[in-house]
């Protein structure tokens, strides 16, 4: 019986050792699996953090670029407003010309207009009274005659219009300044705002 007990003890001991080995093996496998899952999860978290940081960086760059564009647009708008004010001031200054300046202006233009025959001069409201029919007589030649319209004027304008039939030559100050603005606005802008944006 002692032999049987020893065999049972031996079997229990071996069984216990196998059980312990199995238990350690399973525990080791579980720990390895846990570590693998933990590393996988940490990698996922790290990747997600990098993705989020990249998105934040992109969004921040886009926001800063939008702000830069908005600032630049405000500066450009302000510059355009200043240019508009400059050209409006030029028109206003021309509208306030006295007789001498206005007559010098017309003297520079009337001989160059490509017309023959009779043409009518229609003054802008702000230029009324600055010339007379007698003064216009100096531009009379064999092939051209200018007459001053006394019944007609261009309201809220300075300068004049030369009309011959259906053809009109517009020398109203607002039109001349607008044409100057279209042709020379970029150059004027460069000269005024040389520092850049």
C-alpha positions in Angstrom: 0.0 0.0 0.0 2.9 2.2 0.6 3.9 1.7 -2.9 0.5 2.7 -4.1 0.6 5.8 -2.0 4.0 6.6 -3.4 2.8 6.1 -6.9 -0.3 8.3 -6.2 2.0 10.9 -4.6 4.3 10.6 -7.6 1.4 11.0 -10.0 0.0 13.9 -8.0 3.5 15.5 -7.9 3.9 15.0 -11.7 0.4 16.2 -12.3 0.9 19.2 -10.0 4.2 20.0 -11.9 2.5 19.6 -15.3 -0.3 21.8 -14.0 2.1 24.4 -12.8 4.1 24.2 -16.1 0.8 24.5 -18.0 -0.3 27.3 -15.8 3.1 29.2 -16.3 3.0 28.5 -20.0 -0.6 29.9 -20.3 0.3 32.8 -18.0 3.3 33.6 -20.2 1.2 33.3 -23.3 -1.4 35.6 -21.8 1.3 38.1 -20.8 2.8 38.0 -24.3 -0.7 38.5 -25.8 -1.4 41.3 -23.3 2.0 43.0 -24.2 1.3 42.6 -28.0 -2.2 44.1 -27.6 -0.7 46.9 -25.3 2.0 47.7 -27.9 -0.6 47.6 -30.7 -2.9 49.9 -28.8 0.0 52.2 -27.9 1.0 52.3 -31.6 -2.7 53.1 -32.6 -2.8 55.8 -30.0 0.5 57.2 -31.2 -0.6 57.1 -34.8 -3.9 58.8 -33.8 -2.0 61.5 -31.9 0.3 62.1 -34.9 -2.7 62.2 -37.2 -4.4 64.7 -34.9 -1.2 66.8 -34.6 -0.8 66.8 -38.4 -4.5 67.9 -38.8 -4.0 70.6 -36.2 -0.9 71.8 -38.0 -2.7 71.8 -41.4 -5.7 73.5 -39.9 -3.4 76.1 -38.2 -1.5 76.7 -41.4 -4.8 77.1 -43.3 -6.1 79.5 -40.7 -2.9 81.5 -40.7 -3.0 81.6 -44.5 -6.6 82.7 -44.5 -5.8 85.5 -41.9 -2.8 86.6 -44.0 -5.0 86.7 -47.1 -7.6 88.7 -45.2 -5.0 91.1 -43.9 -3.6 91.5 -47.4 -7.1 92.0 -48.8 -7.8 94.7 -46.2 -4.5 96.4 -47.0 -5.3 96.2 -50.8 -8.9 97.5 -50.1 -7.4 100.4 -48.0 -4.9 101.2 -50.8 -7.7 101.1 -53.4 -9.8 103.4 -51.2 -6.9 105.8 -51.0 -6.4 105.7 -54.7 -10.1 106.3 -55.3 -9.9 109.3 -52.9 -6.9 110.6 -54.7 -8.6 110.5 -58.0 -11.8 112.0 -56.6 -9.7 114.8 -55.1 -8.1 115.4 -58.5 -11.6 115.6 -60.1 -12.8 118.0 -57.4 -9.7 120.1 -57.7 -10.2 120.3 -61.5 -13.9 121.2 -60.9 -12.7 124.2 -58.9 -10.4 125.6 -61.6 -10.7 129.3 -62.2 -11.1 130.9 -65.6 -7.3 131.0 -66.4 -6.7 127.3 -65.7 -9.9 126.2 -67.5 -9.1 128.3 -70.6 -5.5 127.0 -70.7 -6.9 123.5 -70.5 -9.3 124.2 -73.5 -6.5 125.9 -75.4 -4.5 122.7 -75.2 -7.3 120.5 -76.5 -9.5 122.4 -79.0 -6.9 122.7 -81.8 -6.2 119.0 -81.6 -9.8 117.7 -82.0 -10.1 116.1 -85.5 -13.2 117.9 -86.7 -14.2 120.2 -89.6 -17.2 122.3 -89.8 -19.3 123.6 -86.9 -19.1 122.0 -83.5 -20.9 122.8 -80.3 -19.3 123.2 -76.9 -21.4 122.1 -73.9 -20.0 123.1 -70.6 -20.3 121.1 -67.4 -22.2 122.8 -64.6 -19.1 123.6 -62.6 -17.4 125.2 -65.7 -20.2 127.6 -66.6 -19.1 131.2 -67.0 -15.4 130.3 -67.4 -15.4 130.9 -71.2 -17.4 133.1 -73.6 -18.4 132.9 -77.2 -16.0 135.7 -77.9 -13.1 133.8 -76.3 -14.1 130.7 -78.4 -13.8 132.8 -81.5 -10.0 132.6 -81.4 -10.3 128.9 -82.4 -12.2 129.7 -85.6 -10.5 128.7 -88.7 -11.4 128.0 -92.3 -12.5 124.5 -91.6 -13.8 124.7 -88.1 -16.1 126.8 -85.9 -17.0 126.3 -82.3 -20.2 127.6 -80.8 -21.0 127.8 -77.1 -24.2 126.2 -76.0 -26.1 128.5 -73.7 -29.2 126.4 -73.2 -27.5 123.1 -72.3 -25.1 122.0 -69.6 -23.9 118.7 -68.1 -25.2 118.7 -64.5 -22.8 118.1 -61.6 -19.8 118.0 -63.8 -16.8 120.1 -64.7 -15.2 120.3 -68.1 -16.9 120.2 -71.5 -18.2 118.1 -74.3 -17.6 118.9 -78.0 -20.5 117.7 -80.1 -20.7 117.6 -83.9 -23.8 115.9 -85.0 -24.0 112.5 -83.3 -20.2 112.5 -82.5 -19.2 113.7 -79.0 -15.8 114.3 -77.6 -16.0 114.0 -73.8 -13.6 116.2 -71.9 -15.6 116.2 -68.6 -13.2 116.1 -65.7 -14.7 113.0 -64.1 -14.4 111.1 -67.4 -10.8 112.2 -68.0 -9.8 111.3 -64.5 -11.5 107.9 -64.8 -9.6 107.3 -68.0 -6.4 108.4 -66.3 -7.2 106.0 -63.4 -7.6 103.1 -65.8 -4.5 103.8 -67.7 -2.1 105.0 -64.9 -3.7 103.6 -61.7 -1.3 100.8 -61.5 1.7 103.1 -61.9 0.4 105.6 -59.4 -0.3 102.7 -57.0 3.3 101.5 -57.3 4.7 105.0 -56.7 2.5 105.6 -53.7 2.9 102.1 -52.1 6.5 101.2 -53.0 7.1 99.4 -49.6 5.1 96.4 -50.8 2.4 94.5 -49.0 
